[in-house]
Amino acid sequence: MQYRRFGRTDWQVSAVGYGMWGLAGWQGSDDQQTNHSLDLAIEKGCNFFDTAWGYGEGKSEQILADLIKRHQHKRLYVATKIPPKNFKWPSRRGYKLDDCFPADHIEEYVDKSLTNLRVDTIDLIQFHVWEDDWAQQDEWQQAMDRLKAQGKVDKVGVSINRWEPENAIQTLKTGAIDTVQVIYNIFDQAPEDELFPVCRELDIGIIARVPFDEGTLTGNLTLETTFPEGDWRNTYFVPENLAASVARAEAIKEIIPEGLTLPEVALKFILQNEDVSTVIPGMRKPRNVLANMAAGADYQLPQDLVAALKEHRWDRVPTEWSQ
């Protein structure tokens, strides 16, 4: 595993971290398999784990607590997120800070996460949704200052809504945010335009999430793909999105050289960008852990392939189904 500096935190985090959404609240999760996959990731050098209270109402955090206990001798970086008070993902224009992150709610859910994680201090606490209109409001900053002073929180981050990479730039400029989490992949290259240059200037760590576009860039989807009842992906891969996604993935497959897989290329494409501190694929099966961790050990791609992949940028705007 290779390690990267996580912005001004100065932490050295694994190039490939672990996104823990799929370990709680998704259909088909198996706790024994989950624990094996997590242990295997650590064995292969992963030291950054991203969870949230919203992933199974704390279950994912509790799974991470058990992992920390099993590996007490290792320095593992714990990142979690505060859910919005209205429990609506994503936020929408017009939502007020008091709808989502009043101070008492921030402090209540930091305490809930501390209990679930069984730690004294959360390495990185993130706002799970965000609106840049809240940037200059003092309440959230003062709440975080109090939590830091109490030793409950070390660093503060923000997770940006899907396909809105500019919707945190003014917030980053307040100086109160250490890290940003954003969707960035072969399709979603828009963060390169404005967000990444600001992060570079302010020395803000970048977490790239959704590296496989919820599964499109694994190359496993077809027009006949269905998901179990209750699986979140049913709301994302509605017919108009599934058809377009499959077509675009098939077009990328045509340029992948022999000896490389689409998921491998998807991760390595992200890590070509030195602005990215870590990428956090979801992993439930050990074979996926092994493949993804291998990409974090050697992520070089031929430059002509990178240039060709750049041509597959797909600019999208939020829709009712794109939460």
C-alpha positions in Angstrom: 0.0 0.0 0.0 1.1 3.5 -0.8 0.3 6.4 1.6 -0.5 10.0 0.9 -0.5 13.1 2.9 -4.0 14.1 4.0 -3.8 17.8 3.5 -3.0 20.0 6.5 -3.9 17.2 8.9 -0.4 15.8 8.0 -1.8 12.3 8.4 -0.4 9.6 6.1 -3.4 7.8 4.9 -3.6 4.7 2.6 -4.2 5.6 -1.0 -7.2 3.3 -0.9 -9.4 3.6 2.2 -12.5 1.7 3.1 -16.0 3.1 2.5 -18.3 1.5 5.0 -21.8 2.4 3.7 -22.4 -1.0 2.2 -21.6 -2.8 5.5 -24.9 -1.7 7.1 -28.3 -0.9 5.7 -27.8 -2.6 2.4 -29.3 -5.9 1.4 -27.0 -8.9 1.6 -24.7 -7.7 4.3 -23.1 -10.6 6.2 -21.3 -9.7 9.5 -18.8 -12.6 9.3 -17.9 -11.8 5.8 -17.7 -8.1 6.7 -15.3 -8.6 9.5 -13.1 -10.9 7.4 -13.0 -8.2 4.7 -12.1 -5.5 7.1 -9.3 -7.5 8.7 -8.0 -8.3 5.3 -7.9 -4.7 4.3 -5.8 -3.8 7.3 -3.5 -6.8 6.5 -3.0 -5.2 3.1 -2.2 -1.8 4.5 -5.5 0.1 4.7 -5.6 2.6 7.6 -8.4 4.9 6.7 -12.1 4.0 7.4 -15.0 6.2 6.4 -18.4 5.5 8.1 -21.4 7.5 9.3 -24.2 7.4 11.9 -26.5 7.2 8.9 -25.1 3.9 7.8 -27.5 1.6 9.6 -28.3 4.1 12.4 -24.9 3.5 14.0 -24.4 -0.1 13.0 -21.5 0.7 10.7 -19.8 2.7 13.4 -20.2 -0.2 15.8 -18.7 -2.6 13.2 -15.7 -0.2 13.0 -15.5 -0.1 16.8 -15.0 -3.9 16.9 -12.4 -3.6 14.2 -10.4 -1.0 16.2 -10.5 -3.3 19.2 -9.2 -6.2 17.2 -6.3 -4.1 15.9 -5.5 -1.9 18.9 -1.8 -1.9 18.0 -2.4 -0.3 14.6 -3.0 3.4 13.9 -6.3 3.5 12.1 -7.9 6.8 11.1 -11.6 7.0 11.9 -13.9 9.3 9.8 -17.6 9.5 10.5 -20.4 11.8 9.7 -23.2 13.7 11.4 -26.6 13.1 9.8 -28.7 16.2 9.0 -31.4 16.8 11.6 -34.2 16.4 9.0 -32.6 13.1 7.8 -32.9 14.1 4.2 -30.1 13.2 1.7 -29.1 15.2 -0.1 -29.8 18.7 1.1 -31.7 21.0 -1.2 -31.5 24.7 -2.0 -33.4 26.6 0.6 -32.8 24.2 3.5 -31.7 26.3 6.5 -28.8 25.4 8.7 -31.2 25.0 11.6 -33.1 22.3 9.5 -29.9 20.3 9.3 -27.1 21.2 11.7 -28.2 23.3 14.7 -25.5 23.2 17.4 -27.4 20.9 19.8 -27.9 18.4 17.0 -24.2 18.5 16.1 -23.2 17.8 19.7 -25.8 15.1 20.2 -24.7 13.1 17.2 -21.0 13.5 17.9 -21.8 12.0 21.3 -23.8 9.2 19.7 -20.9 8.4 17.3 -18.3 8.4 20.2 -20.5 5.9 22.0 -20.8 3.7 18.9 -17.2 3.9 18.0 -16.0 3.4 21.6 -13.3 6.1 21.2 -12.5 9.2 23.2 -11.8 11.3 20.1 -13.1 11.1 16.6 -10.3 11.7 14.2 -12.5 13.3 11.5 -16.1 14.3 11.9 -17.9 15.3 8.7 -21.1 17.0 7.9 -23.0 14.4 5.9 -24.7 16.9 3.6 -23.9 20.6 2.9 -25.1 23.9 1.5 -22.5 26.6 0.8 -25.1 29.2 1.9 -24.3 28.1 5.5 -20.6 29.0 5.2 -20.7 32.3 7.1 -23.1 31.2 9.8 -21.3 31.0 13.2 -23.3 28.3 14.9 -21.7 25.3 13.2 -18.2 26.7 13.6 -18.7 27.5 17.3 -20.1 24.0 17.9 -17.0 22.4 16.3 -14.7 24.7 18.4 -16.4 23.5 21.6 -16.1 19.8 20.5 -12.4 20.3 19.7 -11.8 22.0 23.0 -13.5 19.1 24.8 -11.3 16.7 23.0 -14.2 14.9 21.3 -13.2 15.9 17.7 -9.8 16.3 16.1 -10.5 17.4 12.5 -13.6 18.6 10.6 -14.7 17.8 7.1 -17.7 18.2 4.8 -19.2 15.7 2.4 -20.5 17.4 -0.7 -23.8 16.5 -2.4 -23.8 14.4 -5.5 -22.8 16.3 -8.7 -22.4 19.7 -6.8 -18.6 20.0 -6.4 -18.7 23.8 -6.1 -21.3 23.7 -3.3 -18.7 24.0 -0.5 -16.0 26.3 -1.9 -17.0 29.3 0.3 -17.2 27.0 3.3 -13.6 25.8 2.7 -12.5 29.4 2.5 -13.6 29.9 6.1 -10.6 28.0 7.3 -12.8 25.8 9.6 -12.7 22.7 7.3 -9.8 20.3 7.1 -11.1 17.8 4.5 -13.6 17.5 1.8 -15.4 14.4 0.5 -16.6 14.5 -3.1 -17.8 12.1 -5.8 -14.9 11.8 -8.3 -14.4 9.1 -10.9 -13.9 8.5 -14.6 -17.4 9.9 -15.3 -17.4 12.6 -12.6 -14.4 14.7 -13.3 -16.0 18.1 -12.5 -14.2 18.5 -9.1 -11.1 19.2 -11.1 -12.5 22.4 -12.4 -12.9 24.6 -9.3 -12.9 22.4 -6.1 -9.5 20.8 -6.4 -7.6 24.0 -7.1 -9.2 25.6 -4.0 -8.3 22.5 -1.9 -4.7 22.7 -3.2 -4.4 26.3 -2.3 -5.8 25.8 1.2 -4.1 22.4 1.8 -7.4 20.6 2.3 -7.4 16.8 2.2 -9.6 15.2 -0.4 -11.6 12.0 -0.1 -12.8 10.6 -3.4 -16.0 8.7 -3.0 -18.2 6.6 -5.3 -15.2 5.5 -7.5 -17.3 3.0 -9.4 -20.4 5.2 -9.9 -22.5 3.0 -7.5 -21.4 -0.1 -9.6 -21.4 1.2 -13.2 -17.6 1.2 -13.4 -17.3 -2.3 -12.1 -18.5 -3.3 -15.6 -21.0 -5.8 -14.1 -24.2 -4.0 -14.9 -26.4 -4.9 -17.8 -29.8 -3.6 -19.1 -31.3 -6.6 -17.2 -29.7 -5.9 -13.9 -32.0 -5.8 -10.9 -31.4 -5.4 -7.2 -33.0 -6.9 -4.1 -36.1 -5.3 -2.7 -35.1 -2.5 -0.4 -31.6 -2.1 -2.0 -30.8 1.6 -2.4 -29.5 1.1 -5.9 -33.1 0.6 -7.1 -33.6 4.3 -6.6 -30.4 5.2 -8.4 -30.5 2.9 -11.4 -33.9 3.9 -12.6 -34.4 2.9 -16.3 -33.2 6.2 -17.8 -30.0 6.1 -15.7 -29.3 2.3 -16.1 -29.4 2.4 -19.9 -27.1 5.4 -20.2 -24.7 4.0 -17.5 -24.4 0.6 -19.1 -23.7 2.1 -22.5 -21.0 4.4 -21.2 -19.4 1.6 -19.2 -19.3 -0.6 -22.3 -17.6 2.2 -24.3 -14.9 2.4 -21.6 -14.4 -1.4 -21.7 -13.4 -1.1 -25.3 -10.3 1.0 -24.5 -9.1 -1.1 -21.5 -5.8 -2.9 -22.4 -5.5 -6.6 -22.0 -4.4 -7.5 -18.5 -6.4 -4.7 -16.8 -9.9 -4.8 -15.4 -12.4 -1.9 -15.5 -12.6 -1.7 -11.6 -8.8 -1.6 -11.4 -8.6 1.1 -14.0 -11.4 3.1 -12.3 -9.4 3.2 -9.0 -6.1 3.9 -10.7 -7.5 6.7 -12.8 -8.6 8.5 -9.6 -5.2 8.0 -8.0 -3.4 9.5 -11.0 -4.6 12.8 -9.6 -2.2 13.9 -6.9 -4.8 16.2 -5.3 -6.7 13.1 -4.1 -5.6 12.0 -0.6 -7.5 8.7 -0.5 -10.3 6.9 -2.4 -12.9 5.0 -0.5 -14.5 2.1 -2.5 -17.2 0.0 -0.7 -16.0 -3.5 -0.2 -18.0 -6.4 1.2 -16.3 -9.5 -0.4 -12.7 -10.5 0.3 -11.9 -10.8 -3.4 -12.8 -7.1 -3.9 -10.7 -6.1 -0.9 -7.7 -7.8 -2.4 -8.2 -6.2 -5.9 -8.8 -2.7 -4.5 -5.9 -2.8 -2.1 -3.6 -4.0 -4.9 -4.6 -0.9 -6.8 -3.4 1.2 -3.9 0.0 -0.5 -4.0 0.6 0.2 -7.7 -1.7 2.7 -9.4 0.4 3.8 -12.4 -1.5 3.8 -15.8 -0.1 4.5 -19.2 -0.5 8.2 -20.0 -2.3 7.5 -23.3 -4.9 5.5 -21.4 -5.4 8.3 -18.9 -5.9 10.7 -21.7 -8.4 8.4 -23.3 -10.3 8.0 -20.1 -10.5 11.7 -19.7 -12.6 11.8 -22.8 -15.3 9.8 -20.9 -16.2 12.6 -18.6 -20.0 12.7 -18.0 -21.3 16.0 -16.6 -24.6 15.6 -14.8 -26.8 17.6 -12.6 -28.8 16.4 -9.5 -32.2 14.9 -10.2 -34.9 13.4 -8.0 -33.3 9.9 -8.3 -29.6 11.0 -7.8 -29.5 11.2 -4.1 
